[in-house]
Amino acid sequence: MKKLIALLLVLVMAVSLVACAPAANNDNNKDDASAGKGTIAVIAKGETHAFWQAVKAGAEAAGKEAGYAVTFRGPTAESEEYVNSQREMVQTALNNPDTKAIVLATIGLGFTDELTSAFDKGLPVVEFDSGLYSGGADITEGKDPTIGSVATDNKKAGGVVAENFYAYLKANGKAVNGFKVGIIQHDSTATGIDRAAGFKEGIEAAAKADGVTLEINLQVKANNAGEYKLGLTALKDWGAQAIFMTNEGVVNEVFPEVSDNADTYKDILFCGFDAGTNQYDWIKDAGKTYALLVGSVAQDSYNIGYEAVKLAISKLDGKDVADVGIGGQWYTADNIDALKDQNIFYMG
Amino acid sequence: MSNKNPLLKKSAGSSSKQNIVIILAAIALFAIFYLINNNFASSGNVLNMTKSFVPYAILALGVTFVIATGGIDLSIGTVCIGSAVLAGAICRTGVSAEDGTLWLTIPIILVSGLVFGLLNGVLVAKCKLAPFIATLGTMLVSRGVTAVISEAIRETSSAVKYPPTGWFQKVFTNLNGFPIGLVWVLVLTIICAVVMYKTKVGRYILAIGSNEEAARLSGINVDKYKITAYAISGLFAGMAALFYVAANPSLNIASGNGMELDAVASVYIGGTSTTGGSASIIGTILGSMILVIIRNGLNLALSSGSVVSATNITYAVTGVIVVGAVMLDVLKKKSAAKVKIDSIPAKKEESKS
């Protein structure tokens, strides 16, 4: 009986594996068919989110134009706890003999061996989006496979929010001494820090030029369920009159709270970052039923993917390459539909 | 445990049989994954697998002692990561080897693990809480307390960083290309096997798991040895943190989510009885190995843009294996009970003659 069960167990495992195998093989074949010159492996910080889907579309378009196959993978969520699974994805790319270059944004440290291996194999690595975690602290001295980066300039983009948002405050007579501005920063990675700093420095400088001093309160929260909402509550208690949200994740937690408790938050002015359905609905409401979302900055996700793969291909073609900075685009209720048509604003 | 008792001999025999089954399954899985994707056996991938394997194996070794008493420890995952977060914050470690005092993290991590383990032990043995509840509490407490302390020290989020290259890696993960973590696992396995089978501590732990009341009546200080089992589990959770941090130098408090379940699953797959009383240290290691092979192998097999998520398939396959392994344990017990009943009339006949 026991032997039978053991045998069954092995069988179940074997069958489940065989069931998976054809899908993988088919995909390999499909890749080989389109991979005239080889494969560019794109490993992102996520895969299913609309932002990454737009990046993927851009990456695939660039690959197709130049005759390369593009594989696109990313972990379940953008959190350090998924470093293990992301490392396995990098390992897979390194082990694939068709891989000619890797386009990479890491969610944590722990890629030292993989980056060294890429260097030893002569595979160029393009950093994109937030690039290598912690400024590439993973790179072993003398074995740096990175050749350039393609990303939104987050500090500059934070500054774009500050500039436009301050112009709104000024136009509406709110740019006064002691006006309280809160920031909910989505995490302590470079992206979060840069956006918050760009916004803070930008709005302070703009106010100073008018002889106005603002009060700023920064709430740094981790990407855990409910954390951003706590940031919102803390800022409300502090008496915030305006709040900047540094990414879509923050907006997605803040928006339901603001719309469910319309009266509580009615007098706070909001501004955001990134895109998504919540920001679309919020901005289109134009302050009629709940607090006003003045505007937001969208990253050009499609072009981030497109330019990153293009940079890798340029290097493979032996051309000189340089870092590419992708600008952010300020949008309000007026131009959001136009940006949606251009693939810069996505719903997701 | 003496092997003179035929019942124990039978149980030891079936445990080694289960080990053989696991080894064969591991070899079969390795071969299948290799056939699906030849890169599975590449040196880079094997090094990568050992990075995942070592912390889980060490967690599982520790919790084997608790499961052998008939208990469970749900706190090991958060104790492991919480200790690392706490030590990183106290010692102010960073991505550069010069940041903070890296060496000091080792004693802090180990002491923190041990303290949470002792807390579990006291709650279970002295306060008579059900192990599930006690360790669930410690799981939440360890997560909350370590995160709050590190937030207070760092004045930002609880995420911490350790240096990604340097002596820490050379000692715990990668010594110039050699997966040094495996040597540590081997040493710890031998130590655990000796403690479990050759020392008073191990024998008493097994006796408590087999029949707590009988153990108490025969003069064993049950509370003391239960506390010891949970302390070992906590200490090993701390040790696992060292290897986890060396492989994943950036971590937040959520990094340990679910680690305890994989570790406990490894122990059950390895043939340690769910109700205590019998434990297989080798089985625990083999169980962890199977889980890592499945996780990594499925990831490689489904690598090329497949629509199916390897992570989700891994959950399903792991679930099937754990249930199957526990079913084996139940059947083993049933057949042992049958031997006992069968042997009664035989004994009676013997006494008649």
Interface residues (C-beta under 8 A of the other chain):
Chain A: M1 K2 I5 A6 L8 L9 V10 V12 M13 A14 S16 L17 V18 C20 A21 A23 A24 N25 D27 N28 K30 D31 T71 F72 R73 T76 S79 E80 E81 V83 N84 S85 R87 E88 M89 Q91 T92 L94 N95 N96 G108 L109 G110 F111 T112 D113 E114 S117 Y133 S134 G135 A137 D138 T140 D187 S188 V220 K221 A222 N224
Chain B: S14 K17 V21 L24 A25 A28 L29 I32 F33 I36 N37 N39 S42 G44 N45 L47 N48 K51 S52 V95 S96 T156 S157 S158 A159 K161 Y162 P163 P164 T165 Q169 N174 A247 N248 P249 S250 L251 N252 I253 A254 S255 G256 N257 I294 N296 G297 L298 N299 L300 A301 L302 S303 S304 G305 S306 V307 V308 S309 T311 I313 A316 V317 V320 I321 G324 A325 M327 L328 L331 K332 S335
